[in-house]
Amino acid sequence: MDLVFGLVVLMFMSFIQNSFWVVFNGGLILTFFSLLKVSSSWEFLNLSFGFSFDLLSYILVCLSFWICFLMILASVIVYQEKYFYKYFLFFVMFLLLSLILTFSSLNLFIFYLFFEISLIPTLFLIIGWGNQPERISAGVYLFFYTLLMSLPMMIALFWVYKNQNSLEFFFLTVENNIFLYLCLNMVFFVKIPLFIFHLWLPKAHVEAPIAGSMILAGIMLKLGGYGFMRVLKMFMNSGGLILSSIFMIIALIGGVVISFICVRQSDMKMLIAYSSVSHMGLVVAGLLSYSLWGMMGGLILMLAHGLSSSGLFCLANILYERSGSRSFYLNKGMMNIFPSLSLWWFLLCSSNMSAPPSMNLLGEIVLICSIFEFFNGFMCVLFFCVFFSAVYSLFLFSFTQHGKNSLSLFSMKQISIQEFMLVFFHWVPLNLMFLKSEIFSLWV
């Protein structure tokens, strides 16, 4: 609870004059406090007021803190231009608070409540600080997709409480009910997002400011995976397995289709947004295989994707702030202008395609093993998923870094130390955590 009270203090401090760096530094201190609260077991520790940590919660809470304070670092331009930066800080702190309460809740209803509350600050970030006029329709897409699918979940919660007399995660028991499966899991399919329910994601990403894109890619998609990990134990029966198999097929084939869409994109942000759908499809398939490897691989890849995708959005934003365009055709030959930034493009694109030593590689290997073990016929689809993930990552790197500069680019300011720090803090944990990767098997 000390982290929660610290965040509440920072929320109110954000309205003090010139408090931008004070809130940022206070947030960094809280981030290191959260990293010190190590909870490396499947048991719930630090129990207070119906909230607690186990290893799964702990990892996602640490990721939330890490990404949210990198968001503030990425949005210094909001402070420099005095563009309602106090409200911006308030919404970021409010969003972080709702995410921490979501990940550390022990009760399915409390989880649902804060899961929905986290939607509101995200909507305000997109509508308030987005760059294009289409941001209103993008915000409405995001809001109504999630809201529409979360209503069946609320009905399912009442049904579960009536039948099981408890909504505590620890006491949920197996239910043989297909309608309950659909009602309870549909909101997670939208949030993660599964192919078919993914249409809100590219719009929201493209219209959002850099902070909005980072939180959507880094944390909001992980809410769906976290929800699956908590409730799937209720459906470990024949009916649940049949439905899960259908959704696995949709996720894997959707991943290949989305990869084809990525290869023909002309917008950097759109490509990175669609690649999230492809990677998350692999996570969904792994989780629905109901295996220990699937759960472990899902957790690893969710963490790795949160850092690599968020870092790529930061790099795309660095170019967008200088060229005024997200198009590949205008952002060509950047290696000639920013050779030092080209290294970070290479490192993060290679992480996105699951090259060693990144966590993405470990996550994908574990997930591929779990899906192959479930049904070896998926091997062909998995091959195309992995192959095209490398194709569009190379496409992103080579198109932006190589070639002839656009004649429309007359002058550009150099990359600041703050921007190098931003990318550095995405890449370092992503590529050093594999040294202690056995910790992710402890939760399973």
C-alpha positions in Angstrom: 0.0 0.0 0.0 3.0 2.3 0.4 3.3 2.4 -3.4 -0.3 3.4 -3.7 0.0 6.2 -1.2 3.1 7.4 -2.9 1.3 7.6 -6.2 -1.7 9.5 -4.6 0.8 12.1 -3.3 2.4 12.4 -6.7 -1.1 12.8 -8.3 -1.7 15.9 -6.1 1.9 17.2 -6.6 1.4 17.2 -10.3 -0.7 20.4 -9.9 2.1 22.4 -8.3 3.8 24.9 -10.5 6.8 23.6 -12.5 6.5 20.1 -10.8 7.3 18.1 -13.9 10.8 16.9 -12.9 9.8 16.7 -9.2 7.1 14.2 -10.1 9.4 12.3 -12.4 12.1 12.0 -9.8 9.6 11.0 -7.1 8.3 8.4 -9.6 11.8 7.0 -10.1 12.2 6.5 -6.3 8.9 4.7 -6.2 10.0 2.5 -9.2 13.1 1.4 -7.3 11.0 0.8 -4.2 8.7 -1.5 -6.3 11.8 -3.4 -7.6 12.9 -4.0 -4.1 9.6 -5.7 -3.1 10.7 -8.9 -4.7 8.0 -11.6 -4.6 9.5 -14.7 -6.2 6.8 -17.3 -5.6 3.3 -18.3 -6.6 2.1 -17.5 -3.1 0.4 -14.1 -2.3 2.7 -12.0 -0.2 2.5 -8.5 1.4 -1.2 -8.9 2.0 -3.2 -5.8 2.9 -6.7 -4.4 2.3 -7.5 -7.2 -0.2 -4.5 -6.5 -2.3 -1.4 -8.6 -2.6 1.6 -9.6 -4.8 2.6 -12.9 -6.2 5.4 -13.2 -8.9 3.0 -12.6 -11.8 1.6 -9.4 -10.2 5.1 -8.2 -9.1 6.5 -8.5 -12.6 3.6 -6.6 -14.2 3.6 -3.9 -11.4 7.3 -3.3 -11.9 6.8 -3.1 -15.7 3.9 -0.6 -15.1 6.2 1.7 -13.0 9.0 1.4 -15.5 7.0 2.2 -18.6 5.0 5.0 -16.9 8.1 7.0 -15.9 9.7 6.4 -19.3 6.4 7.9 -20.7 7.0 11.1 -18.7 10.6 11.2 -20.0 9.4 10.7 -23.5 6.8 13.6 -23.2 9.2 16.4 -22.1 7.9 18.3 -25.1 4.5 18.6 -23.3 6.3 20.4 -20.5 8.5 22.5 -22.8 5.5 23.8 -24.7 3.4 24.2 -21.5 0.7 22.1 -23.1 -1.5 21.3 -20.1 1.4 19.4 -18.6 -0.1 19.4 -15.1 -3.2 17.5 -16.3 -1.0 15.2 -18.3 1.0 14.2 -15.2 -2.2 13.8 -13.3 -3.7 11.4 -15.9 -0.4 9.4 -16.1 -0.3 9.0 -12.3 -4.0 8.1 -12.2 -3.5 5.5 -14.9 -0.5 4.0 -13.1 -2.5 3.9 -9.8 -5.4 2.0 -11.5 -3.0 -0.4 -13.2 -1.2 -1.2 -9.9 -4.5 -1.8 -8.1 -5.6 -4.0 -11.1 -2.5 -6.2 -11.0 -2.4 -6.5 -7.2 -6.1 -7.2 -6.5 -7.1 -10.6 -5.1 -10.8 -10.4 -6.0 -12.2 -10.8 -9.5 -14.7 -8.0 -9.0 -12.0 -5.5 -7.8 -9.8 -6.6 -10.7 -12.8 -5.9 -13.1 -13.5 -2.5 -11.5 -9.9 -1.2 -11.9 -9.5 -2.9 -15.3 -12.4 -0.6 -16.5 -11.2 2.5 -14.6 -7.8 2.3 -16.4 -9.7 2.9 -19.7 -10.7 6.4 -18.7 -7.2 8.1 -18.3 -6.1 6.3 -21.5 -9.0 7.8 -23.3 -8.1 11.3 -22.0 -4.5 10.9 -23.0 -5.4 9.9 -26.6 -8.1 12.6 -27.0 -6.3 15.3 -25.1 -2.7 15.0 -26.4 -3.1 13.1 -29.7 -1.7 14.8 -32.8 -4.3 14.2 -35.5 -8.0 15.2 -35.7 -9.0 11.4 -36.0 -8.0 11.0 -32.4 -11.7 11.4 -31.3 -12.8 8.4 -33.4 -9.8 6.4 -32.2 -10.7 7.1 -28.6 -14.3 6.1 -29.2 -13.2 2.9 -30.9 -11.1 2.0 -27.9 -13.7 3.0 -25.4 -16.7 1.2 -26.9 -14.9 -2.0 -28.0 -13.8 -2.6 -24.4 -17.0 -1.3 -22.8 -19.2 -3.5 -25.1 -17.3 -6.6 -24.3 -17.0 -5.9 -20.6 -20.8 -5.9 -20.0 -21.1 -9.7 -20.5 -18.2 -10.1 -18.0 -20.1 -8.2 -15.3 -23.0 -10.6 -15.8 -20.6 -13.5 -15.6 -19.2 -12.2 -12.3 -22.7 -12.2 -10.7 -23.2 -15.8 -12.0 -19.9 -17.0 -10.6 -20.6 -15.4 -7.2 -24.0 -17.0 -7.1 -22.6 -20.4 -7.8 -19.3 -20.3 -6.0 -20.1 -17.8 -3.2 -16.7 -16.2 -3.7 -14.8 -14.1 -6.3 -11.4 -14.6 -4.8 -8.9 -15.8 -7.4 -7.6 -18.4 -5.1 -11.0 -20.1 -4.6 -12.3 -20.1 -8.2 -13.3 -23.7 -9.2 -13.8 -25.4 -12.6 -17.1 -24.5 -14.4 -18.4 -26.5 -17.3 -20.3 -23.7 -19.1 -19.6 -22.5 -22.6 -21.5 -19.2 -22.2 -19.6 -18.4 -19.0 -16.3 -19.0 -20.9 -17.3 -16.5 -23.7 -18.8 -13.9 -21.3 -15.8 -13.9 -19.0 -13.0 -14.1 -21.6 -14.3 -12.0 -24.4 -13.1 -8.7 -22.8 -9.6 -10.2 -22.5 -9.7 -11.2 -26.2 -10.5 -7.6 -27.1 -7.9 -6.2 -24.7 -4.9 -8.4 -25.7 -6.2 -8.1 -28.7 -7.0 -11.3 -30.6 -7.2 -11.1 -34.4 -10.9 -10.1 -35.4 -11.2 -7.9 -32.2 -8.1 -5.9 -33.0 -9.5 -3.1 -35.1 -9.4 -0.5 -32.2 -5.6 -1.0 -31.7 -4.0 0.4 -34.8 -6.3 3.5 -34.7 -5.6 4.1 -31.1 -1.8 3.7 -31.5 -1.5 5.9 -34.5 -3.7 8.8 -33.1 -2.2 8.6 -29.5 0.7 10.8 -28.4 3.9 8.9 -27.6 2.9 8.4 -24.0 -0.4 6.9 -25.1 1.3 4.5 -27.5 3.8 3.4 -24.9 1.2 2.6 -22.3 -1.0 0.9 -24.8 1.8 -1.3 -26.1 3.6 -1.7 -22.8 0.9 -2.3 -20.3 -2.7 -2.2 -21.6 -2.3 -5.2 -23.8 -0.9 -7.1 -20.9 -4.1 -6.7 -18.9 -5.8 -9.2 -21.2 -3.0 -11.8 -20.7 -3.0 -11.2 -17.0 -6.8 -11.8 -16.9 -6.4 -15.1 -18.8 -3.7 -16.3 -16.4 -6.1 -15.7 -13.5 -9.3 -17.1 -14.8 -8.4 -19.9 -17.3 -8.1 -22.4 -14.5 -12.0 -22.3 -14.3 -12.2 -23.8 -17.8 -9.9 -26.8 -17.6 -12.5 -29.2 -18.9 -13.5 -30.7 -22.3 -15.8 -27.8 -23.2 -13.1 -25.2 -22.4 -10.5 -27.1 -24.3 -12.6 -27.3 -27.5 -13.4 -23.5 -27.4 -9.7 -22.7 -26.6 -8.6 -24.8 -29.6 -10.9 -22.7 -31.9 -9.5 -19.4 -30.4 -5.9 -20.8 -30.8 -6.5 -21.4 -34.5 -7.9 -17.8 -34.9 -4.9 -16.4 -33.0 -2.2 -18.2 -35.0 -3.7 -17.7 -38.5 -4.5 -14.1 -37.5 -0.9 -13.7 -36.6 0.2 -14.7 -40.1 -2.4 -12.5 -41.7 -1.4 -9.5 -39.6 2.3 -10.2 -40.5 1.4 -9.8 -44.2 -0.4 -6.5 -43.4 2.8 -5.3 -41.6 4.9 -6.0 -44.6 2.9 -3.6 -46.8 2.6 -0.7 -44.3 3.9 2.8 -45.2 3.4 4.2 -41.7 6.0 3.4 -39.0 3.6 3.6 -36.1 1.0 1.4 -37.9 3.6 -1.3 -38.5 4.7 -1.4 -34.9 1.0 -1.4 -33.8 0.1 -4.3 -36.1 3.3 -6.3 -35.0 1.9 -6.1 -31.4 -1.2 -8.0 -32.6 0.9 -10.7 -34.2 3.1 -11.2 -31.1 0.1 -11.2 -28.7 -1.6 -13.8 -31.0 1.3 -16.1 -30.1 0.8 -15.3 -26.3 -2.9 -16.1 -26.6 -2.2 -19.4 -28.3 0.4 -20.3 -25.6 -2.0 -19.5 -22.7 -4.9 -21.4 -24.3 -2.7 -24.5 -24.6 -3.3 -24.9 -20.8 0.3 -26.0 -20.2 2.9 -24.9 -17.7 5.2 -23.9 -20.6 2.5 -21.9 -22.2 1.9 -19.9 -19.0 5.6 -19.3 -18.5 6.3 -18.4 -22.2 3.2 -16.1 -22.1 4.6 -14.2 -19.1 8.1 -13.9 -20.6 6.9 -12.7 -24.0 4.4 -10.2 -22.5 7.2 -8.6 -20.5 9.6 -8.6 -23.4 7.1 -7.3 -25.9 6.1 -4.5 -23.4 9.7 -3.2 -23.5 10.6 -3.8 -27.2 7.4 -2.4 -28.6 7.4 0.6 -26.3 11.0 1.3 -27.3 10.2 1.1 -31.0 7.4 3.6 -30.6 9.9 6.0 -28.9 12.2 5.7 -31.8 9.4 6.3 -34.3 8.4 9.4 -32.3 11.9 10.8 -32.3 11.9 10.8 -36.1 8.3 12.1 -36.2 9.2 15.1 -34.0 11.9 16.0 -36.4 10.4 15.2 -39.8 6.7 15.9 -39.0 5.8 12.6 -40.7 5.5 8.9 -39.8 5.8 7.8 -43.5 8.7 5.5 -44.5 9.0 7.5 -47.7 10.0 10.7 -45.9 12.0 9.1 -43.1 14.5 7.4 -45.3 18.3 7.3 -45.0 18.3 8.3 -41.3 21.7 6.6 -40.9 23.3 9.5 -42.8 21.8 12.0 -40.4 21.7 10.2 -37.0 24.3 7.3 -37.2 24.2 6.9 -33.4 20.4 6.5 -33.3 20.8 3.9 -36.1 22.4 1.5 -33.6 19.4 1.7 -31.3 17.1 1.1 -34.3 19.1 -2.0 -35.1 19.1 -3.3 -31.4 15.4 -2.8 -30.9 14.3 -4.2 -34.3 16.5 -7.2 -33.7 14.8 -7.7 -30.3 11.4 -7.3 -32.0 12.3 -10.2 -34.4 13.4 -12.3 -31.4 17.1 -12.3 -32.0 19.4 -13.4 -29.1 20.1 -12.3 -26.4 16.6 -10.7 -26.0 13.9 -12.0 -23.8 11.6 -12.2 -26.9 13.7 -15.1 -28.1 13.3 -17.0 -24.8 9.5 -16.3 -24.7 9.0 -17.4 -28.3 11.0 -20.6 -27.9 9.0 -21.6 -24.8 5.7 -20.7 -26.5 6.5 -22.6 -29.7 7.3 -25.7 -27.6 4.0 -25.4 -25.7 1.9 -24.9 -28.8 3.7 -27.7 -30.7 3.1 -30.0 -27.7 -0.6 -29.1 -27.8 -1.0 -30.0 -31.5 2.0 -30.5 -33.8 0.0 -29.5 -36.8 0.4 -25.8 -35.8 4.1 -26.0 -36.6 3.5 -24.8 -40.2 1.6 -21.7 -39.0 4.2 -21.0 -36.3 7.0 -21.1 -38.9 5.3 -18.4 -40.9 4.6 -16.3 -37.8 8.3 -16.3 -36.8 9.6 -15.9 -40.3 7.4 -12.9 -41.1 8.1 -11.3 -37.8 11.8 -11.2 -38.9 10.7 -9.9 -42.4 8.7 -6.9 -41.1 11.3 -6.0 -38.4 14.1 -5.9 -41.1 11.7 -4.0 -43.4 11.3 -1.4 -40.6 15.0 -1.1 -40.0 16.2 -1.0 -43.6 13.6 1.4 -44.9 14.2 4.0 -42.2 18.0 3.7 -42.0 19.1 3.1 -45.6 18.4 4.8 -48.9 18.6 8.4 -50.0 17.4 11.2 -47.7 14.1 12.9 -48.6 14.7 16.4 -50.1 11.9 17.8 -47.9 14.2 17.5 -44.8 16.1 20.8 -44.6 17.3 20.8 -41.0 17.1 18.6 -37.9 18.0 19.1 -34.3 20.4 16.4 -32.9 19.3 13.7 -30.6 19.4 14.8 -27.0 20.8 12.8 -24.1 17.3 12.4 -22.6 16.2 10.6 -25.8 19.2 8.3 -25.7 18.4 7.5 -22.0 14.9 6.8 -23.0 15.9 4.1 -25.5 18.7 2.8 -23.3 16.3 2.1 -20.4 14.0 0.1 -22.8 16.8 -2.0 -24.2 19.0 -2.8 -21.2 16.4 -4.7 -19.0 15.0 -6.4 -22.2 18.4 -7.9 -23.0 19.9 -8.5 -19.5 16.9 -10.2 -17.9 17.6 -13.5 -19.7 20.5 -13.9 -17.3 18.0 -14.6 -14.5 15.2 -16.0 -16.6 14.6 -19.0 -14.4 12.7 -16.7 -12.0 9.8 -16.6 -14.5 9.2 -20.4 -14.0 8.6 -20.0 -10.3 5.1 -18.5 -10.6 4.0 -21.5 -12.7 
